[in-house]
Amino acid sequence: MYRRIIGRPSATLPVAGFSGTLKNRLVGTAAAGKVHAKTGSMSNVRALSGYVTREGGDRLAFAAIANNFPGPG
């Protein structure tokens, strides 16, 4: 069933350098405040997906997954 999404889905996501699971990520970089994303993790797997706003205002969607990642979350 089709449902129209009202507003921007990214408005519900944490903001890099400011909120949620991204509060301590990308702090002091050009990406702070411009990345709205969701983190995910399970045993040795880390993921980050969301949206980034470029300087001209264009929005790009991205997804990154790291398998066999032994480091901290």
mmCIF file as Biopython writes it, N, C-alpha, C and O atoms, coordinates in Angstrom:
data_model
#
loop_
_atom_site.group_PDB
_atom_site.id
_atom_site.type_symbol
_atom_site.label_atom_id
_atom_site.label_alt_id
_atom_site.label_comp_id
_atom_site.label_asym_id
_atom_site.label_entity_id
_atom_site.label_seq_id
_atom_site.pdbx_PDB_ins_code
_atom_site.Cartn_x
_atom_site.Cartn_y
_atom_site.Cartn_z
_atom_site.occupancy
_atom_site.B_iso_or_equiv
_atom_site.auth_seq_id
_atom_site.auth_asym_id
_atom_site.pdbx_PDB_model_num
ATOM 1   N N  . MET A ? 1  ? 0.836  -1.176 0.000  1.0 0.0 1  A 1 
ATOM 2   C CA . MET A ? 1  ? 0.000  0.000  0.000  1.0 0.0 1  A 1 
ATOM 3   C C  . MET A ? 1  ? 0.883  1.244  0.000  1.0 0.0 1  A 1 
ATOM 4   O O  . MET A ? 1  ? 1.850  1.334  0.757  1.0 0.0 1  A 1 
ATOM 5   N N  . TYR A ? 2  ? 0.546  2.179  -0.840 1.0 0.0 2  A 1 
ATOM 6   C CA . TYR A ? 2  ? 1.304  3.422  -0.955 1.0 0.0 2  A 1 
ATOM 7   C C  . TYR A ? 2  ? 0.839  4.426  0.093  1.0 0.0 2  A 1 
ATOM 8   O O  . TYR A ? 2  ? -0.359 4.652  0.266  1.0 0.0 2  A 1 
ATOM 9   N N  . ARG A ? 3  ? 1.800  5.022  0.786  1.0 0.0 3  A 1 
ATOM 10  C CA . ARG A ? 3  ? 1.479  6.100  1.724  1.0 0.0 3  A 1 
ATOM 11  C C  . ARG A ? 3  ? 2.392  7.268  1.429  1.0 0.0 3  A 1 
ATOM 12  O O  . ARG A ? 3  ? 3.591  7.089  1.221  1.0 0.0 3  A 1 
ATOM 13  N N  . ARG A ? 4  ? 1.840  8.442  1.412  1.0 0.0 4  A 1 
ATOM 14  C CA . ARG A ? 4  ? 2.634  9.641  1.181  1.0 0.0 4  A 1 
ATOM 15  C C  . ARG A ? 4  ? 3.347  10.032 2.465  1.0 0.0 4  A 1 
ATOM 16  O O  . ARG A ? 4  ? 2.734  10.104 3.531  1.0 0.0 4  A 1 
ATOM 17  N N  . ILE A ? 5  ? 4.639  10.284 2.355  1.0 0.0 5  A 1 
ATOM 18  C CA . ILE A ? 5  ? 5.418  10.725 3.510  1.0 0.0 5  A 1 
ATOM 19  C C  . ILE A ? 5  ? 5.354  12.242 3.565  1.0 0.0 5  A 1 
ATOM 20  O O  . ILE A ? 5  ? 5.686  12.923 2.595  1.0 0.0 5  A 1 
ATOM 21  N N  . ILE A ? 6  ? 4.928  12.760 4.696  1.0 0.0 6  A 1 
ATOM 22  C CA . ILE A ? 6  ? 4.831  14.205 4.865  1.0 0.0 6  A 1 
ATOM 23  C C  . ILE A ? 6  ? 6.081  14.685 5.588  1.0 0.0 6  A 1 
ATOM 24  O O  . ILE A ? 6  ? 6.456  14.140 6.625  1.0 0.0 6  A 1 
ATOM 25  N N  . GLY A ? 7  ? 6.715  15.699 5.040  1.0 0.0 7  A 1 
ATOM 26  C CA . GLY A ? 7  ? 7.944  16.212 5.629  1.0 0.0 7  A 1 
ATOM 27  C C  . GLY A ? 7  ? 9.147  15.427 5.153  1.0 0.0 7  A 1 
ATOM 28  O O  . GLY A ? 7  ? 9.029  14.543 4.305  1.0 0.0 7  A 1 
ATOM 29  N N  . ARG A ? 8  ? 10.290 15.748 5.694  1.0 0.0 8  A 1 
ATOM 30  C CA . ARG A ? 8  ? 11.530 15.078 5.322  1.0 0.0 8  A 1 
ATOM 31  C C  . ARG A ? 8  ? 11.805 13.924 6.277  1.0 0.0 8  A 1 
ATOM 32  O O  . ARG A ? 8  ? 11.818 14.112 7.493  1.0 0.0 8  A 1 
ATOM 33  N N  . PRO A ? 9  ? 12.026 12.732 5.729  1.0 0.0 9  A 1 
ATOM 34  C CA . PRO A ? 9  ? 12.375 11.612 6.617  1.0 0.0 9  A 1 
ATOM 35  C C  . PRO A ? 9  ? 13.621 11.900 7.447  1.0 0.0 9  A 1 
ATOM 36  O O  . PRO A ? 9  ? 13.739 11.419 8.574  1.0 0.0 9  A 1 
ATOM 37  N N  . SER A ? 10 ? 14.553 12.682 6.898  1.0 0.0 10 A 1 
ATOM 38  C CA . SER A ? 10 ? 15.787 12.971 7.625  1.0 0.0 10 A 1 
ATOM 39  C C  . SER A ? 10 ? 15.547 13.793 8.887  1.0 0.0 10 A 1 
ATOM 40  O O  . SER A ? 10 ? 16.411 13.840 9.762  1.0 0.0 10 A 1 
ATOM 41  N N  . ALA A ? 11 ? 14.407 14.432 8.995  1.0 0.0 11 A 1 
ATOM 42  C CA . ALA A ? 11 ? 14.110 15.250 10.178 1.0 0.0 11 A 1 
ATOM 43  C C  . ALA A ? 11 ? 14.004 14.398 11.440 1.0 0.0 11 A 1 
ATOM 44  O O  . ALA A ? 11 ? 14.112 14.926 12.547 1.0 0.0 11 A 1 
ATOM 45  N N  . THR A ? 12 ? 13.795 13.091 11.294 1.0 0.0 12 A 1 
ATOM 46  C CA . THR A ? 12 ? 13.674 12.214 12.454 1.0 0.0 12 A 1 
ATOM 47  C C  . THR A ? 12 ? 15.000 11.552 12.828 1.0 0.0 12 A 1 
ATOM 48  O O  . THR A ? 12 ? 15.073 10.839 13.829 1.0 0.0 12 A 1 
ATOM 49  N N  . LEU A ? 13 ? 16.047 11.781 12.034 1.0 0.0 13 A 1 
ATOM 50  C CA . LEU A ? 13 ? 17.337 11.135 12.271 1.0 0.0 13 A 1 
ATOM 51  C C  . LEU A ? 13 ? 18.264 12.008 13.118 1.0 0.0 13 A 1 
ATOM 52  O O  . LEU A ? 13 ? 18.159 13.234 13.096 1.0 0.0 13 A 1 
ATOM 53  N N  . PRO A ? 14 ? 19.178 11.368 13.868 1.0 0.0 14 A 1 
ATOM 54  C CA . PRO A ? 14 ? 20.179 12.132 14.613 1.0 0.0 14 A 1 
ATOM 55  C C  . PRO A ? 14 ? 21.054 12.972 13.678 1.0 0.0 14 A 1 
ATOM 56  O O  . PRO A ? 14 ? 21.249 12.625 12.513 1.0 0.0 14 A 1 
ATOM 57  N N  . VAL A ? 15 ? 21.575 14.078 14.207 1.0 0.0 15 A 1 
ATOM 58  C CA . VAL A ? 15 ? 22.418 14.987 13.429 1.0 0.0 15 A 1 
ATOM 59  C C  . VAL A ? 15 ? 23.860 14.851 13.903 1.0 0.0 15 A 1 
ATOM 60  O O  . VAL A ? 15 ? 24.138 14.918 15.100 1.0 0.0 15 A 1 
ATOM 61  N N  . ALA A ? 16 ? 24.779 14.658 12.951 1.0 0.0 16 A 1 
ATOM 62  C CA . ALA A ? 16 ? 26.200 14.484 13.283 1.0 0.0 16 A 1 
ATOM 63  C C  . ALA A ? 16 ? 26.728 15.665 14.097 1.0 0.0 16 A 1 
ATOM 64  O O  . ALA A ? 16 ? 26.583 16.824 13.708 1.0 0.0 16 A 1 
ATOM 65  N N  . GLY A ? 17 ? 27.339 15.346 15.227 1.0 0.0 17 A 1 
ATOM 66  C CA . GLY A ? 17 ? 27.922 16.365 16.085 1.0 0.0 17 A 1 
ATOM 67  C C  . GLY A ? 17 ? 26.950 17.027 17.036 1.0 0.0 17 A 1 
ATOM 68  O O  . GLY A ? 17 ? 27.348 17.885 17.824 1.0 0.0 17 A 1 
ATOM 69  N N  . PHE A ? 18 ? 25.656 16.642 16.979 1.0 0.0 18 A 1 
ATOM 70  C CA . PHE A ? 18 ? 24.669 17.339 17.796 1.0 0.0 18 A 1 
ATOM 71  C C  . PHE A ? 18 ? 23.699 16.452 18.565 1.0 0.0 18 A 1 
ATOM 72  O O  . PHE A ? 18 ? 23.332 16.799 19.688 1.0 0.0 18 A 1 
ATOM 73  N N  . SER A ? 19 ? 23.268 15.321 18.008 1.0 0.0 19 A 1 
ATOM 74  C CA . SER A ? 19 ? 22.216 14.573 18.690 1.0 0.0 19 A 1 
ATOM 75  C C  . SER A ? 19 ? 22.327 13.061 18.514 1.0 0.0 19 A 1 
ATOM 76  O O  . SER A ? 19 ? 22.971 12.558 17.594 1.0 0.0 19 A 1 
ATOM 77  N N  . GLY A ? 20 ? 21.670 12.364 19.435 1.0 0.0 20 A 1 
ATOM 78  C CA . GLY A ? 20 ? 21.550 10.913 19.349 1.0 0.0 20 A 1 
ATOM 79  C C  . GLY A ? 20 ? 22.870 10.182 19.242 1.0 0.0 20 A 1 
ATOM 80  O O  . GLY A ? 20 ? 23.868 10.572 19.847 1.0 0.0 20 A 1 
ATOM 81  N N  . THR A ? 21 ? 22.859 9.108  18.455 1.0 0.0 21 A 1 
ATOM 82  C CA . THR A ? 21 ? 24.050 8.262  18.314 1.0 0.0 21 A 1 
ATOM 83  C C  . THR A ? 21 ? 25.154 8.940  17.512 1.0 0.0 21 A 1 
ATOM 84  O O  . THR A ? 21 ? 26.264 8.415  17.430 1.0 0.0 21 A 1 
ATOM 85  N N  . LEU A ? 22 ? 24.868 10.095 16.920 1.0 0.0 22 A 1 
ATOM 86  C CA . LEU A ? 22 ? 25.883 10.826 16.156 1.0 0.0 22 A 1 
ATOM 87  C C  . LEU A ? 22 ? 26.445 12.038 16.918 1.0 0.0 22 A 1 
ATOM 88  O O  . LEU A ? 22 ? 27.238 12.806 16.373 1.0 0.0 22 A 1 
ATOM 89  N N  . LYS A ? 23 ? 26.032 12.196 18.164 1.0 0.0 23 A 1 
ATOM 90  C CA . LYS A ? 23 ? 26.433 13.372 18.934 1.0 0.0 23 A 1 
ATOM 91  C C  . LYS A ? 23 ? 27.946 13.529 19.027 1.0 0.0 23 A 1 
ATOM 92  O O  . LYS A ? 23 ? 28.451 14.651 18.972 1.0 0.0 23 A 1 
ATOM 93  N N  . ASN A ? 24 ? 28.676 12.428 19.166 1.0 0.0 24 A 1 
ATOM 94  C CA . ASN A ? 24 ? 30.130 12.488 19.307 1.0 0.0 24 A 1 
ATOM 95  C C  . ASN A ? 24 ? 30.868 12.132 18.019 1.0 0.0 24 A 1 
ATOM 96  O O  . ASN A ? 24 ? 32.084 11.941 18.036 1.0 0.0 24 A 1 
ATOM 97  N N  . ARG A ? 25 ? 30.153 12.044 16.916 1.0 0.0 25 A 1 
ATOM 98  C CA . ARG A ? 25 ? 30.786 11.707 15.629 1.0 0.0 25 A 1 
ATOM 99  C C  . ARG A ? 25 ? 30.853 12.931 14.728 1.0 0.0 25 A 1 
ATOM 100 O O  . ARG A ? 25 ? 29.935 13.751 14.708 1.0 0.0 25 A 1 
ATOM 101 N N  . LEU A ? 26 ? 31.932 13.045 13.993 1.0 0.0 26 A 1 
ATOM 102 C CA . LEU A ? 26 ? 32.146 14.115 13.013 1.0 0.0 26 A 1 
ATOM 103 C C  . LEU A ? 26 ? 32.183 15.507 13.640 1.0 0.0 26 A 1 
ATOM 104 O O  . LEU A ? 26 ? 32.007 16.504 12.940 1.0 0.0 26 A 1 
ATOM 105 N N  . VAL A ? 27 ? 32.409 15.584 14.935 1.0 0.0 27 A 1 
ATOM 106 C CA . VAL A ? 27 ? 32.508 16.867 15.642 1.0 0.0 27 A 1 
ATOM 107 C C  . VAL A ? 27 ? 33.707 17.651 15.108 1.0 0.0 27 A 1 
ATOM 108 O O  . VAL A ? 27 ? 34.793 17.092 14.957 1.0 0.0 27 A 1 
ATOM 109 N N  . GLY A ? 28 ? 33.524 18.914 14.827 1.0 0.0 28 A 1 
ATOM 110 C CA . GLY A ? 28 ? 34.611 19.759 14.354 1.0 0.0 28 A 1 
ATOM 111 C C  . GLY A ? 28 ? 34.985 19.558 12.896 1.0 0.0 28 A 1 
ATOM 112 O O  . GLY A ? 28 ? 36.018 20.058 12.448 1.0 0.0 28 A 1 
ATOM 113 N N  . THR A ? 29 ? 34.167 18.839 12.153 1.0 0.0 29 A 1 
ATOM 114 C CA . THR A ? 29 ? 34.432 18.629 10.731 1.0 0.0 29 A 1 
ATOM 115 C C  . THR A ? 29 ? 33.390 19.381 9.901  1.0 0.0 29 A 1 
ATOM 116 O O  . THR A ? 29 ? 32.402 19.885 10.435 1.0 0.0 29 A 1 
ATOM 117 N N  . ALA A ? 30 ? 33.622 19.448 8.610  1.0 0.0 30 A 1 
ATOM 118 C CA . ALA A ? 30 ? 32.665 20.100 7.710  1.0 0.0 30 A 1 
ATOM 119 C C  . ALA A ? 30 ? 31.343 19.349 7.660  1.0 0.0 30 A 1 
ATOM 120 O O  . ALA A ? 30 ? 30.327 19.915 7.256  1.0 0.0 30 A 1 
ATOM 121 N N  . ALA A ? 31 ? 31.339 18.088 8.061  1.0 0.0 31 A 1 
ATOM 122 C CA . ALA A ? 31 ? 30.122 17.272 8.027  1.0 0.0 31 A 1 
ATOM 123 C C  . ALA A ? 31 ? 29.214 17.502 9.241  1.0 0.0 31 A 1 
ATOM 124 O O  . ALA A ? 31 ? 28.034 17.152 9.201  1.0 0.0 31 A 1 
ATOM 125 N N  . ALA A ? 32 ? 29.747 18.078 10.305 1.0 0.0 32 A 1 
ATOM 126 C CA . ALA A ? 32 ? 28.934 18.311 11.506 1.0 0.0 32 A 1 
ATOM 127 C C  . ALA A ? 32 ? 27.738 19.193 11.162 1.0 0.0 32 A 1 
ATOM 128 O O  . ALA A ? 32 ? 27.887 20.260 10.567 1.0 0.0 32 A 1 
ATOM 129 N N  . GLY A ? 33 ? 26.573 18.738 11.540 1.0 0.0 33 A 1 
ATOM 130 C CA . GLY A ? 33 ? 25.342 19.478 11.277 1.0 0.0 33 A 1 
ATOM 131 C C  . GLY A ? 33 ? 24.774 19.254 9.887  1.0 0.0 33 A 1 
ATOM 132 O O  . GLY A ? 33 ? 23.655 19.677 9.598  1.0 0.0 33 A 1 
ATOM 133 N N  . LYS A ? 34 ? 25.534 18.593 9.024  1.0 0.0 34 A 1 
ATOM 134 C CA . LYS A ? 34 ? 25.077 18.365 7.651  1.0 0.0 34 A 1 
ATOM 135 C C  . LYS A ? 34 ? 24.707 16.915 7.377  1.0 0.0 34 A 1 
ATOM 136 O O  . LYS A ? 34 ? 24.121 16.606 6.339  1.0 0.0 34 A 1 
ATOM 137 N N  . VAL A ? 35 ? 25.046 16.026 8.303  1.0 0.0 35 A 1 
ATOM 138 C CA . VAL A ? 35 ? 24.744 14.605 8.138  1.0 0.0 35 A 1 
ATOM 139 C C  . VAL A ? 35 ? 23.620 14.230 9.087  1.0 0.0 35 A 1 
ATOM 140 O O  . VAL A ? 35 ? 23.708 14.460 10.293 1.0 0.0 35 A 1 
ATOM 141 N N  . HIS A ? 36 ? 22.563 13.651 8.532  1.0 0.0 36 A 1 
ATOM 142 C CA . HIS A ? 36 ? 21.449 13.095 9.301  1.0 0.0 36 A 1 
ATOM 143 C C  . HIS A ? 36 ? 21.465 11.609 9.008  1.0 0.0 36 A 1 
ATOM 144 O O  . HIS A ? 36 ? 21.246 11.204 7.866  1.0 0.0 36 A 1 
ATOM 145 N N  . ALA A ? 37 ? 21.723 10.779 10.023 1.0 0.0 37 A 1 
ATOM 146 C CA . ALA A ? 37 ? 21.914 9.362  9.750  1.0 0.0 37 A 1 
ATOM 147 C C  . ALA A ? 37 ? 21.527 8.489  10.934 1.0 0.0 37 A 1 
ATOM 148 O O  . ALA A ? 37 ? 21.296 8.964  12.046 1.0 0.0 37 A 1 
ATOM 149 N N  . LYS A ? 38 ? 21.467 7.204  10.652 1.0 0.0 38 A 1 
ATOM 150 C CA . LYS A ? 38 ? 21.157 6.191  11.655 1.0 0.0 38 A 1 
ATOM 151 C C  . LYS A ? 38 ? 22.306 5.206  11.712 1.0 0.0 38 A 1 
ATOM 152 O O  . LYS A ? 38 ? 22.796 4.745  10.682 1.0 0.0 38 A 1 
ATOM 153 N N  . THR A ? 39 ? 22.730 4.891  12.915 1.0 0.0 39 A 1 
ATOM 154 C CA . THR A ? 39 ? 23.781 3.897  13.097 1.0 0.0 39 A 1 
ATOM 155 C C  . THR A ? 39 ? 23.145 2.538  13.357 1.0 0.0 39 A 1 
ATOM 156 O O  . THR A ? 39 ? 21.980 2.440  13.744 1.0 0.0 39 A 1 
ATOM 157 N N  . GLY A ? 40 ? 23.925 1.508  13.138 1.0 0.0 40 A 1 
ATOM 158 C CA . GLY A ? 40 ? 23.478 0.154  13.440 1.0 0.0 40 A 1 
ATOM 159 C C  . GLY A ? 40 ? 24.674 -0.708 13.742 1.0 0.0 40 A 1 
ATOM 160 O O  . GLY A ? 40 ? 25.764 -0.465 13.224 1.0 0.0 40 A 1 
ATOM 161 N N  . SER A ? 41 ? 24.487 -1.720 14.578 1.0 0.0 41 A 1 
ATOM 162 C CA . SER A ? 41 ? 25.608 -2.605 14.891 1.0 0.0 41 A 1 
ATOM 163 C C  . SER A ? 41 ? 25.101 -3.959 15.363 1.0 0.0 41 A 1 
ATOM 164 O O  . SER A ? 41 ? 23.991 -4.092 15.878 1.0 0.0 41 A 1 
ATOM 165 N N  . MET A ? 42 ? 25.941 -4.940 15.173 1.0 0.0 42 A 1 
ATOM 166 C CA . MET A ? 42 ? 25.776 -6.277 15.730 1.0 0.0 42 A 1 
ATOM 167 C C  . MET A ? 42 ? 27.177 -6.866 15.787 1.0 0.0 42 A 1 
ATOM 168 O O  . MET A ? 42 ? 28.132 -6.162 15.459 1.0 0.0 42 A 1 
ATOM 169 N N  . SER A ? 43 ? 27.345 -8.084 16.175 1.0 0.0 43 A 1 
ATOM 170 C CA . SER A ? 43 ? 28.683 -8.660 16.350 1.0 0.0 43 A 1 
ATOM 171 C C  . SER A ? 43 ? 29.579 -8.408 15.145 1.0 0.0 43 A 1 
ATOM 172 O O  . SER A ? 43 ? 29.332 -8.928 14.057 1.0 0.0 43 A 1 
ATOM 173 N N  . ASN A ? 44 ? 30.620 -7.606 15.347 1.0 0.0 44 A 1 
ATOM 174 C CA . ASN A ? 44 ? 31.629 -7.302 14.328 1.0 0.0 44 A 1 
ATOM 175 C C  . ASN A ? 44 ? 31.082 -6.686 13.048 1.0 0.0 44 A 1 
ATOM 176 O O  . ASN A ? 44 ? 31.711 -6.794 11.995 1.0 0.0 44 A 1 
ATOM 177 N N  . VAL A ? 45 ? 29.938 -6.052 13.121 1.0 0.0 45 A 1 
ATOM 178 C CA . VAL A ? 45 ? 29.362 -5.359 11.960 1.0 0.0 45 A 1 
ATOM 179 C C  . VAL A ? 45 ? 28.921 -3.973 12.415 1.0 0.0 45 A 1 
ATOM 180 O O  . VAL A ? 45 ? 28.271 -3.831 13.451 1.0 0.0 45 A 1 
ATOM 181 N N  . ARG A ? 46 ? 29.275 -2.950 11.636 1.0 0.0 46 A 1 
ATOM 182 C CA . ARG A ? 46 ? 28.847 -1.579 11.917 1.0 0.0 46 A 1 
ATOM 183 C C  . ARG A ? 46 ? 28.232 -1.005 10.654 1.0 0.0 46 A 1 
ATOM 184 O O  . ARG A ? 46 ? 28.677 -1.311 9.548  1.0 0.0 46 A 1 
ATOM 185 N N  . ALA A ? 47 ? 27.206 -0.172 10.815 1.0 0.0 47 A 1 
ATOM 186 C CA . ALA A ? 47 ? 26.543 0.424  9.654  1.0 0.0 47 A 1 
ATOM 187 C C  . ALA A ? 47 ? 26.174 1.874  9.943  1.0 0.0 47 A 1 
ATOM 188 O O  . ALA A ? 47 ? 25.931 2.255  11.088 1.0 0.0 47 A 1 
ATOM 189 N N  . LEU A ? 48 ? 26.140 2.661  8.898  1.0 0.0 48 A 1 
ATOM 190 C CA . LEU A ? 48 ? 25.723 4.059  8.976  1.0 0.0 48 A 1 
ATOM 191 C C  . LEU A ? 48 ? 25.031 4.390  7.661  1.0 0.0 48 A 1 
ATOM 192 O O  . LEU A ? 48 ? 25.602 4.199  6.588  1.0 0.0 48 A 1 
ATOM 193 N N  . SER A ? 49 ? 23.803 4.884  7.746  1.0 0.0 49 A 1 
ATOM 194 C CA . SER A ? 49 ? 23.101 5.273  6.519  1.0 0.0 49 A 1 
ATOM 195 C C  . SER A ? 49 ? 22.252 6.495  6.802  1.0 0.0 49 A 1 
ATOM 196 O O  . SER A ? 49 ? 21.746 6.684  7.909  1.0 0.0 49 A 1 
ATOM 197 N N  . GLY A ? 50 ? 22.107 7.324  5.774  1.0 0.0 50 A 1 
ATOM 198 C CA . GLY A ? 50 ? 21.321 8.536  5.948  1.0 0.0 50 A 1 
ATOM 199 C C  . GLY A ? 50 ? 21.496 9.497  4.790  1.0 0.0 50 A 1 
ATOM 200 O O  . GLY A ? 50 ? 21.620 9.094  3.634  1.0 0.0 50 A 1 
ATOM 201 N N  . TYR A ? 51 ? 21.502 10.782 5.129  1.0 0.0 51 A 1 
ATOM 202 C CA . TYR A ? 51 ? 21.560 11.850 4.140  1.0 0.0 51 A 1 
ATOM 203 C C  . TYR A ? 51 ? 22.629 12.860 4.524  1.0 0.0 51 A 1 
ATOM 204 O O  . TYR A ? 51 ? 22.870 13.101 5.707  1.0 0.0 51 A 1 
ATOM 205 N N  . VAL A ? 52 ? 23.261 13.444 3.532  1.0 0.0 52 A 1 
ATOM 206 C CA . VAL A ? 52 ? 24.206 14.529 3.761  1.0 0.0 52 A 1 
ATOM 207 C C  . VAL A ? 52 ? 23.818 15.686 2.848  1.0 0.0 52 A 1 
ATOM 208 O O  . VAL A ? 52 ? 23.466 15.482 1.686  1.0 0.0 52 A 1 
ATOM 209 N N  . THR A ? 53 ? 23.885 16.905 3.386  1.0 0.0 53 A 1 
ATOM 210 C CA . THR A ? 53 ? 23.563 18.095 2.601  1.0 0.0 53 A 1 
ATOM 211 C C  . THR A ? 53 ? 24.852 18.739 2.131  1.0 0.0 53 A 1 
ATOM 212 O O  . THR A ? 53 ? 25.717 19.086 2.937  1.0 0.0 53 A 1 
ATOM 213 N N  . ARG A ? 54 ? 24.974 18.897 0.828  1.0 0.0 54 A 1 
ATOM 214 C CA . ARG A ? 54 ? 26.165 19.516 0.249  1.0 0.0 54 A 1 
ATOM 215 C C  . ARG A ? 54 ? 26.084 21.030 0.373  1.0 0.0 54 A 1 
ATOM 216 O O  . ARG A ? 54 ? 25.023 21.576 0.679  1.0 0.0 54 A 1 
ATOM 217 N N  . GLU A ? 55 ? 27.203 21.709 0.136  1.0 0.0 55 A 1 
ATOM 218 C CA . GLU A ? 55 ? 27.260 23.169 0.274  1.0 0.0 55 A 1 
ATOM 219 C C  . GLU A ? 55 ? 26.208 23.880 -0.562 1.0 0.0 55 A 1 
ATOM 220 O O  . GLU A ? 55 ? 25.652 24.884 -0.115 1.0 0.0 55 A 1 
ATOM 221 N N  . GLY A ? 56 ? 25.921 23.391 -1.759 1.0 0.0 56 A 1 
ATOM 222 C CA . GLY A ? 56 ? 24.937 24.021 -2.627 1.0 0.0 56 A 1 
ATOM 223 C C  . GLY A ? 56 ? 23.500 23.722 -2.242 1.0 0.0 56 A 1 
ATOM 224 O O  . GLY A ? 56 ? 22.570 24.251 -2.851 1.0 0.0 56 A 1 
ATOM 225 N N  . GLY A ? 57 ? 23.306 22.862 -1.217 1.0 0.0 57 A 1 
ATOM 226 C CA . GLY A ? 57 ? 21.968 22.524 -0.757 1.0 0.0 57 A 1 
ATOM 227 C C  . GLY A ? 57 ? 21.442 21.200 -1.276 1.0 0.0 57 A 1 
ATOM 228 O O  . GLY A ? 57 ? 20.391 20.733 -0.836 1.0 0.0 57 A 1 
ATOM 229 N N  . ASP A ? 58 ? 22.173 20.582 -2.224 1.0 0.0 58 A 1 
ATOM 230 C CA . ASP A ? 58 ? 21.764 19.267 -2.717 1.0 0.0 58 A 1 
ATOM 231 C C  . ASP A ? 58 ? 21.869 18.257 -1.585 1.0 0.0 58 A 1 
ATOM 232 O O  . ASP A ? 58 ? 22.753 18.354 -0.734 1.0 0.0 58 A 1 
ATOM 233 N N  . ARG A ? 59 ? 20.956 17.281 -1.581 1.0 0.0 59 A 1 
ATOM 234 C CA . ARG A ? 59 ? 21.002 16.227 -0.573 1.0 0.0 59 A 1 
ATOM 235 C C  . ARG A ? 59 ? 21.357 14.905 -1.239 1.0 0.0 59 A 1 
ATOM 236 O O  . ARG A ? 59 ? 20.811 14.554 -2.285 1.0 0.0 59 A 1 
ATOM 237 N N  . LEU A ? 60 ? 22.272 14.186 -0.623 1.0 0.0 60 A 1 
ATOM 238 C CA . LEU A ? 60 ? 22.696 12.888 -1.117 1.0 0.0 60 A 1 
ATOM 239 C C  . LEU A ? 60 ? 22.367 11.818 -0.083 1.0 0.0 60 A 1 
ATOM 240 O O  . LEU A ? 60 ? 22.513 12.048 1.117  1.0 0.0 60 A 1 
ATOM 241 N N  . ALA A ? 61 ? 21.930 10.666 -0.538 1.0 0.0 61 A 1 
ATOM 242 C CA . ALA A ? 61 ? 21.693 9.527  0.350  1.0 0.0 61 A 1 
ATOM 243 C C  . ALA A ? 61 ? 22.931 8.637  0.327  1.0 0.0 61 A 1 
ATOM 244 O O  . ALA A ? 61 ? 23.600 8.528  -0.701 1.0 0.0 61 A 1 
ATOM 245 N N  . PHE A ? 62 ? 23.237 8.001  1.455  1.0 0.0 62 A 1 
ATOM 246 C CA . PHE A ? 62 ? 24.395 7.114  1.522  1.0 0.0 62 A 1 
ATOM 247 C C  . PHE A ? 62 ? 24.122 5.960  2.469  1.0 0.0 62 A 1 
ATOM 248 O O  . PHE A ? 62 ? 23.243 6.035  3.328  1.0 0.0 62 A 1 
ATOM 249 N N  . ALA A ? 63 ? 24.888 4.895  2.301  1.0 0.0 63 A 1 
ATOM 250 C CA . ALA A ? 63 ? 24.856 3.752  3.211  1.0 0.0 63 A 1 
ATOM 251 C C  . ALA A ? 63 ? 26.241 3.125  3.225  1.0 0.0 63 A 1 
ATOM 252 O O  . ALA A ? 63 ? 26.845 2.924  2.171  1.0 0.0 63 A 1 
ATOM 253 N N  . ALA A ? 64 ? 26.747 2.817  4.416  1.0 0.0 64 A 1 
ATOM 254 C CA . ALA A ? 64 ? 28.055 2.175  4.557  1.0 0.0 64 A 1 
ATOM 255 C C  . ALA A ? 64 ? 27.941 1.065  5.584  1.0 0.0 64 A 1 
ATOM 256 O O  . ALA A ? 64 ? 27.360 1.247  6.654  1.0 0.0 64 A 1 
ATOM 257 N N  . ILE A ? 65 ? 28.506 -0.093 5.244  1.0 0.0 65 A 1 
ATOM 258 C CA . ILE A ? 65 ? 28.498 -1.242 6.145  1.0 0.0 65 A 1 
ATOM 259 C C  . ILE A ? 65 ? 29.921 -1.777 6.222  1.0 0.0 65 A 1 
ATOM 260 O O  . ILE A ? 65 ? 30.575 -1.967 5.196  1.0 0.0 65 A 1 
ATOM 261 N N  . ALA A ? 66 ? 30.402 -2.021 7.444  1.0 0.0 66 A 1 
ATOM 262 C CA . ALA A ? 66 ? 31.734 -2.602 7.646  1.0 0.0 66 A 1 
ATOM 263 C C  . ALA A ? 66 ? 31.572 -3.958 8.319  1.0 0.0 66 A 1 
ATOM 264 O O  . ALA A ? 66 ? 31.149 -4.035 9.472  1.0 0.0 66 A 1 
ATOM 265 N N  . ASN A ? 67 ? 31.907 -5.025 7.602  1.0 0.0 67 A 1 
ATOM 266 C CA . ASN A ? 67 ? 31.867 -6.377 8.148  1.0 0.0 67 A 1 
ATOM 267 C C  . ASN A ? 67 ? 33.201 -6.711 8.787  1.0 0.0 67 A 1 
ATOM 268 O O  . ASN A ? 67 ? 34.231 -6.153 8.408  1.0 0.0 67 A 1 
ATOM 269 N N  . ASN A ? 68 ? 33.189 -7.616 9.752  1.0 0.0 68 A 1 
ATOM 270 C CA . ASN A ? 68 ? 34.398 -8.043 10.463 1.0 0.0 68 A 1 
ATOM 271 C C  . ASN A ? 68 ? 35.122 -6.846 11.069 1.0 0.0 68 A 1 
ATOM 272 O O  . ASN A ? 68 ? 36.349 -6.767 11.016 1.0 0.0 68 A 1 
ATOM 273 N N  . PHE A ? 69 ? 34.378 -5.929 11.636 1.0 0.0 69 A 1 
ATOM 274 C CA . PHE A ? 69 ? 34.925 -4.721 12.245 1.0 0.0 69 A 1 
ATOM 275 C C  . PHE A ? 69 ? 35.162 -4.993 13.726 1.0 0.0 69 A 1 
ATOM 276 O O  . PHE A ? 69 ? 34.198 -5.082 14.488 1.0 0.0 69 A 1 
ATOM 277 N N  . PRO A ? 70 ? 36.426 -5.129 14.161 1.0 0.0 70 A 1 
ATOM 278 C CA . PRO A ? 70 ? 36.712 -5.497 15.537 1.0 0.0 70 A 1 
ATOM 279 C C  . PRO A ? 70 ? 36.694 -4.338 16.525 1.0 0.0 70 A 1 
ATOM 280 O O  . PRO A ? 70 ? 36.692 -4.562 17.736 1.0 0.0 70 A 1 
ATOM 281 N N  . GLY A ? 71 ? 36.682 -3.090 16.024 1.0 0.0 71 A 1 
ATOM 282 C CA . GLY A ? 71 ? 36.808 -1.923 16.896 1.0 0.0 71 A 1 
ATOM 283 C C  . GLY A ? 71 ? 35.549 -1.590 17.652 1.0 0.0 71 A 1 
ATOM 284 O O  . GLY A ? 71 ? 34.528 -2.262 17.508 1.0 0.0 71 A 1 
ATOM 285 N N  . PRO A ? 72 ? 35.621 -0.535 18.472 1.0 0.0 72 A 1 
ATOM 286 C CA . PRO A ? 72 ? 34.455 -0.088 19.244 1.0 0.0 72 A 1 
ATOM 287 C C  . PRO A ? 72 ? 33.365 0.470  18.340 1.0 0.0 72 A 1 
ATOM 288 O O  . PRO A ? 72 ? 33.630 0.883  17.211 1.0 0.0 72 A 1 
ATOM 289 N N  . GLY A ? 73 ? 32.109 0.477  18.861 1.0 0.0 73 A 1 
ATOM 290 C CA . GLY A ? 73 ? 30.939 0.927  18.125 1.0 0.0 73 A 1 
ATOM 291 C C  . GLY A ? 73 ? 31.034 2.299  17.648 1.0 0.0 73 A 1 
ATOM 292 O O  . GLY A ? 73 ? 30.105 2.797  17.010 1.0 0.0 73 A 1 
#
